[in-house]
């Protein structure tokens, strides 16, 4: 989707390393989300943030951390505590003005373990 | 767990209408029905959403039954580029969407 940029597109991590995935949006959206997708599966929510300097755990937050210091940025760190980090990671954003606006997604980052 | 049930796969002839069903019998009164699609190795693309009235946009039409327990996404003239996994999702203002397995639509020439 235009306006949501995820980088890098492919990322490789060594065992025991933390890595940070970038998500930037220029849509002036209030809410941002991180999902994980495994092969042949649907998306699972990791973390979400509805306002700057605030965020909540999703269904599979263990081994991940986030920050929301700026409205347009919501980076995700995959820590060494995440034992199975190989997956497709998707960031989304949403305009939160009380009308059930849909989430819009970036093109994802594919993370692999070396 | 996903709140929706969709057939795992469907075929459609190019140029014909594709009708993708979704059951959401436990939908709450304030929950909307959203449809997304995902082409391999890309992020999901928003298609359409609705509460109880039928909706239409440049991509598709959404038909929601009167009791809101099921809906159908209609792609009026399917093309090969419509081949994708289609997700039907119910959600509310919290913005949390629960994705199920979706329907893999194959449009064939």
Interface residues (C-beta under 8 A of the other chain):
Chain A: X1 X4 X6 X31 X33 X35 X41 X42 X43 X44 X45 X48 X50 X58 X88 X90 X92 X94 X96 X98 X100 X102 X103 X104 X105 X106 X107 X108 X110
Chain B: X2 X32 X34 X41 X42 X43 X44 X45 X46 X49 X51 X87 X91 X92 X93 X95 X96 X97 X98 X99 X100 X101 X102
